Amino acid sequence: MDPVIIAGAGPVGLALALGLARHGVPSIVLDENDGQVLPGAERTAVLGPVTAGLVARLGYPGVYGDGTAWTAWRTVRRRQEAVRVEFGADSEAPLHISQARLERGLRAAVAGEDLVRIVPKARLDTLEQDGSGVTVHTRGADATWWRGSYLVGCDGPRSTVRKLLGVRFPGRTAVDRYAVAALRVELPWPDEALLHRDPPGAGLGPEVTARPLPDGVWRLDWLLPAKGGPLTSDDLVTRIRGTLAAWSGSGAVPPYELLGSAEHPVHQRLARRWRAGRVFLAGDAAHLVGALGAQSLEEGLRDAGNLAWKLSLAWHYGASDTLLDSYQAERRGAVGARLRATDQLLPLLRAEGVWHSLRRSMLSGLSVLPGLSGSGRRYAELLTDGHLGRGPLGAPPVYARSPLALPAPRGGSSAVSPLVASCATPPGAAVTDVEVTALDGSRAWLYDRLGYNLLVVLIAPGTGVWESRHWLTAGLMPRLAKAVAALPTRAELLVAEAYPGSTAHSVLLIRPDGHLVTVMTGCRPAELYSYADLARGGPPLPDAGDGPAEPADGPGEPSKPTEPTEPSEPSEPVSGRTR
């Protein structure tokens, strides 16, 4: 079968290629540039723990060493601290990393993959598709045609793929505008990030954010008026010196080195469609977010993680439209919800009255957030959540309305089984990383097993102190292992001593991208089969008691998979192809 063609060799395109390679799917990455990573010390990304874990699993474990995990976050109003969030063992910090380092790490991982081929200086200008694949043309010195099974446009906000599909990209321009600088400087709070509202000092603007990076580097962002002339170099230096002087405590400007700067407008846009036949959009080609601390790159990496396992199923076994359509339903739905939340909260959080109310509460002796009341407290929390990837402005998505999930039960009943167990993770949400044991007795973390197959996790307290040979033939294990082997898609059975909110003998079914399908009580083969079939895009089966259900293959639905064939090498260009 032909490889998947990926237009764009930025972090999202590279992550998608690595995700496909993990599933044994070859890809061709069309890079408009010459393969060099674009410079710019001021270009950085903030990744939540789940997204950072995805990047590490894709083959770049050094992401943690190349970035900085903050020890705390502070929201300050004038000279008073309004919010402080400490990060410890029970509260994982966001990871702040240079985008150039991130891209170099992903490129290094791609260089070690035989299934990924990067084609430099290849700009796509034509695409055609039929029932069995996609044909694209690239222009340049080596203009030629390429044939692929699918095409994914990861080619940025001015996406050629999106334009060739005729997909509209509505939204708003310059919702926010920032001056950005990367400095090597020593600040009074190492490894702590800061959002400073109304900082003392003339000409600093209403808001400045400081985020630490490795090697004593900081990224500073100043909120600029939405409408105004371009920021001059003198204006930038004035802001840098004034801000550093205000933070130094002595009023003196500490020594600093300016490593890079830019003026950064924030746009909010959402493509109307993310799938057209065998062509998909991902990353900035599909959406632009960024106001109130939102990170567009993180959403793009989530796109890649979501799409990789679905395309791999389609590539190896064939897939239903339900499975392929679920990418748009889940990812566009999640990003759209985030944009709607931003649109609703942005006018409130930018209103001066909110912060004056917050200041009055603080001056009355309530200097920390738990003592605040009313809108001031809530708005400060929301703004903090936006920068920390929490709450409606940034939390990892919950795919509760996915085509791959059952509709919400009515009247307290379930369409498949009334015996759905309790769990702290709702269906459709990202699971918690816990220690698990495989059937061969090896131990690992749950996140380390993601990316390949469905995971079936049995909660069995006490198994950690026994060798696997003692419990493989005891209790639920023999029956559950047989049920897992009979599922309509590849799955791995694991055992965990505990999972938040779950009791003994609970069984969790988890998608390859780490989102929970369901949690059940005990071993019910028909119920497990039904949920697994639904997760791969097949129709839900009626509850048939405890007996194993037979596969329901039919026209347009994926058949029960056999062992995958060895993937072919990425194809050579089809030179001189006639249209």
NORLINHU-V647738 format. One record per residue. N is the residue number from 1. RES is the residue in three letters. SS is DSSP state (A for helix, B for strand, O for the rest). Layout:
# NORLINHU-V647738
n	res	ss
N	RES	SS
N	RES	SS
This chain:
# NORLINHU-V647738
n	res	ss
1	MET	O
2	ASP	O
3	PRO	O
4	VAL	B
5	ILE	B
6	ILE	B
7	ALA	B
8	GLY	O
9	ALA	O
10	GLY	O
11	PRO	A
12	VAL	A
13	GLY	A
14	LEU	A
15	ALA	A
16	LEU	A
17	ALA	A
18	LEU	A
19	GLY	A
20	LEU	A
21	ALA	A
22	ARG	A
23	HIS	O
24	GLY	O
25	VAL	O
26	PRO	O
27	SER	B
28	ILE	B
29	VAL	B
30	LEU	B
31	ASP	O
32	GLU	O
33	ASN	O
34	ASP	O
35	GLY	O
36	GLN	O
37	VAL	O
38	LEU	O
39	PRO	O
40	GLY	O
41	ALA	O
42	GLU	O
43	ARG	O
44	THR	B
45	ALA	B
46	VAL	B
47	LEU	B
48	GLY	O
49	PRO	A
50	VAL	A
51	THR	A
52	ALA	A
53	GLY	A
54	LEU	A
55	VAL	A
56	ALA	A
57	ARG	A
58	LEU	O
59	GLY	O
60	TYR	O
61	PRO	O
62	GLY	O
63	VAL	A
64	TYR	A
65	GLY	A
66	ASP	A
67	GLY	B
68	THR	B
69	ALA	B
70	TRP	O
71	THR	O
72	ALA	B
73	TRP	B
74	ARG	B
75	THR	B
76	VAL	B
77	ARG	B
78	ARG	O
79	ARG	O
80	GLN	B
81	GLU	B
82	ALA	B
83	VAL	B
84	ARG	B
85	VAL	B
86	GLU	B
87	PHE	O
88	GLY	O
89	ALA	O
90	ASP	O
91	SER	O
92	GLU	O
93	ALA	O
94	PRO	O
95	LEU	B
96	HIS	B
97	ILE	B
98	SER	B
99	GLN	A
100	ALA	A
101	ARG	A
102	LEU	A
103	GLU	A
104	ARG	A
105	GLY	A
106	LEU	A
107	ARG	A
108	ALA	A
109	ALA	A
110	VAL	A
111	ALA	A
112	GLY	O
113	GLU	O
114	ASP	O
115	LEU	O
116	VAL	B
117	ARG	B
118	ILE	B
119	VAL	B
120	PRO	O
121	LYS	O
122	ALA	O
123	ARG	B
124	LEU	B
125	ASP	B
126	THR	B
127	LEU	B
128	GLU	B
129	GLN	B
130	ASP	O
131	GLY	O
132	SER	O
133	GLY	O
134	VAL	B
135	THR	B
136	VAL	B
137	HIS	B
138	THR	B
139	ARG	B
140	GLY	O
141	ALA	O
142	ASP	O
143	ALA	O
144	THR	B
145	TRP	B
146	TRP	B
147	ARG	B
148	GLY	B
149	SER	O
150	TYR	B
151	LEU	B
152	VAL	B
153	GLY	B
154	CYS	O
155	ASP	O
156	GLY	O
157	PRO	O
158	ARG	O
159	SER	O
160	THR	A
161	VAL	A
162	ARG	A
163	LYS	A
164	LEU	A
165	LEU	A
166	GLY	O
167	VAL	O
168	ARG	O
169	PHE	B
170	PRO	B
171	GLY	B
172	ARG	B
173	THR	B
174	ALA	B
175	VAL	B
176	ASP	B
177	ARG	B
178	TYR	B
179	ALA	B
180	VAL	B
181	ALA	B
182	ALA	B
183	LEU	B
184	ARG	B
185	VAL	B
186	GLU	O
187	LEU	O
188	PRO	O
189	TRP	O
190	PRO	O
191	ASP	O
192	GLU	B
193	ALA	B
194	LEU	B
195	LEU	B
196	HIS	B
197	ARG	B
198	ASP	O
199	PRO	O
200	PRO	O
201	GLY	O
202	ALA	O
203	GLY	O
204	LEU	O
205	GLY	O
206	PRO	O
207	GLU	B
208	VAL	B
209	THR	B
210	ALA	B
211	ARG	B
212	PRO	B
213	LEU	O
214	PRO	O
215	ASP	O
216	GLY	O
217	VAL	B
218	TRP	B
219	ARG	B
220	LEU	B
221	ASP	B
222	TRP	B
223	LEU	B
224	LEU	B
225	PRO	O
226	ALA	O
227	LYS	O
228	GLY	O
229	GLY	O
230	PRO	O
231	LEU	O
232	THR	O
233	SER	A
234	ASP	A
235	ASP	A
236	LEU	A
237	VAL	A
238	THR	A
239	ARG	A
240	ILE	A
241	ARG	A
242	GLY	A
243	THR	A
244	LEU	A
245	ALA	A
246	ALA	A
247	TRP	A
248	SER	A
249	GLY	O
250	SER	O
251	GLY	O
252	ALA	O
253	VAL	O
254	PRO	O
255	PRO	O
256	TYR	B
257	GLU	B
258	LEU	B
259	LEU	B
260	GLY	B
261	SER	B
262	ALA	B
263	GLU	B
264	HIS	B
265	PRO	B
266	VAL	B
267	HIS	B
268	GLN	B
269	ARG	B
270	LEU	B
271	ALA	B
272	ARG	O
273	ARG	O
274	TRP	O
275	ARG	B
276	ALA	B
277	GLY	O
278	ARG	O
279	VAL	B
280	PHE	B
281	LEU	B
282	ALA	O
283	GLY	A
284	ASP	A
285	ALA	A
286	ALA	O
287	HIS	B
288	LEU	B
289	VAL	O
290	GLY	O
291	ALA	A
292	LEU	A
293	GLY	A
294	ALA	O
295	GLN	O
296	SER	A
297	LEU	A
298	GLU	A
299	GLU	A
300	GLY	A
301	LEU	A
302	ARG	A
303	ASP	A
304	ALA	A
305	GLY	A
306	ASN	A
307	LEU	A
308	ALA	A
309	TRP	A
310	LYS	A
311	LEU	A
312	SER	A
313	LEU	A
314	ALA	A
315	TRP	A
316	HIS	A
317	TYR	A
318	GLY	O
319	ALA	O
320	SER	O
321	ASP	A
322	THR	A
323	LEU	A
324	LEU	A
325	ASP	A
326	SER	A
327	TYR	A
328	GLN	A
329	ALA	A
330	GLU	A
331	ARG	A
332	ARG	A
333	GLY	A
334	ALA	A
335	VAL	A
336	GLY	A
337	ALA	A
338	ARG	A
339	LEU	A
340	ARG	A
341	ALA	A
342	THR	A
343	ASP	A
344	GLN	A
345	LEU	A
346	LEU	A
347	PRO	A
348	LEU	A
349	LEU	A
350	ARG	O
351	ALA	O
352	GLU	A
353	GLY	A
354	VAL	A
355	TRP	A
356	HIS	A
357	SER	A
358	LEU	A
359	ARG	A
360	ARG	A
361	SER	A
362	MET	A
363	LEU	A
364	SER	O
365	GLY	O
366	LEU	O
367	SER	O
368	VAL	O
369	LEU	A
370	PRO	A
371	GLY	A
372	LEU	O
373	SER	O
374	GLY	A
375	SER	A
376	GLY	A
377	ARG	A
378	ARG	A
379	TYR	A
380	ALA	A
381	GLU	A
382	LEU	A
383	LEU	A
384	THR	A
385	ASP	A
386	GLY	A
387	HIS	A
388	LEU	A
389	GLY	O
390	ARG	O
391	GLY	A
392	PRO	A
393	LEU	A
394	GLY	O
395	ALA	O
396	PRO	O
397	PRO	O
398	VAL	O
399	TYR	O
400	ALA	O
401	ARG	O
402	SER	O
403	PRO	O
404	LEU	O
405	ALA	O
406	LEU	O
407	PRO	O
408	ALA	O
409	PRO	O
410	ARG	O
411	GLY	O
412	GLY	O
413	SER	O
414	SER	O
415	ALA	O
416	VAL	O
417	SER	O
418	PRO	O
419	LEU	O
420	VAL	B
421	ALA	O
422	SER	O
423	CYS	O
424	ALA	O
425	THR	O
426	PRO	O
427	PRO	O
428	GLY	O
429	ALA	O
430	ALA	B
431	VAL	O
432	THR	O
433	ASP	O
434	VAL	O
435	GLU	B
436	VAL	B
437	THR	B
438	ALA	B
439	LEU	O
440	ASP	O
441	GLY	O
442	SER	O
443	ARG	B
444	ALA	B
445	TRP	B
446	LEU	A
447	TYR	A
448	ASP	A
449	ARG	A
450	LEU	O
451	GLY	O
452	TYR	O
453	ASN	O
454	LEU	B
455	LEU	B
456	VAL	B
457	VAL	B
458	LEU	B
459	ILE	B
460	ALA	O
461	PRO	O
462	GLY	O
463	THR	A
464	GLY	A
465	VAL	A
466	TRP	O
467	GLU	O
468	SER	A
469	ARG	A
470	HIS	A
471	TRP	A
472	LEU	O
473	THR	O
474	ALA	O
475	GLY	O
476	LEU	O
477	MET	A
478	PRO	A
479	ARG	A
480	LEU	A
481	ALA	A
482	LYS	A
483	ALA	A
484	VAL	A
485	ALA	A
486	ALA	O
487	LEU	O
488	PRO	O
489	THR	O
490	ARG	O
491	ALA	B
492	GLU	B
493	LEU	B
494	LEU	B
495	VAL	B
496	ALA	B
497	GLU	O
498	ALA	O
499	TYR	O
500	PRO	O
501	GLY	O
502	SER	O
503	THR	O
504	ALA	O
505	HIS	O
506	SER	B
507	VAL	B
508	LEU	B
509	LEU	B
510	ILE	B
511	ARG	O
512	PRO	O
513	ASP	O
514	GLY	O
515	HIS	B
516	LEU	B
517	VAL	B
518	THR	B
519	VAL	B
520	MET	B
521	THR	B
522	GLY	O
523	CYS	O
524	ARG	O
525	PRO	A
526	ALA	A
527	GLU	A
528	LEU	A
529	TYR	A
530	SER	A
531	TYR	A
532	ALA	A
533	ASP	A
534	LEU	A
535	ALA	A
536	ARG	O
537	GLY	O
538	GLY	O
539	PRO	O
540	PRO	O
541	LEU	O
542	PRO	O
543	ASP	O
544	ALA	O
545	GLY	O
546	ASP	O
547	GLY	O
548	PRO	O
549	ALA	O
550	GLU	O
551	PRO	O
552	ALA	O
553	ASP	O
554	GLY	O
555	PRO	O
556	GLY	O
557	GLU	O
558	PRO	O
559	SER	O
560	LYS	O
561	PRO	O
562	THR	O
563	GLU	O
564	PRO	O
565	THR	O
566	GLU	O
567	PRO	O
568	SER	O
569	GLU	O
570	PRO	O
571	SER	O
572	GLU	O
573	PRO	O
574	VAL	B
575	SER	O
576	GLY	O
577	ARG	O
578	THR	O
579	ARG	O
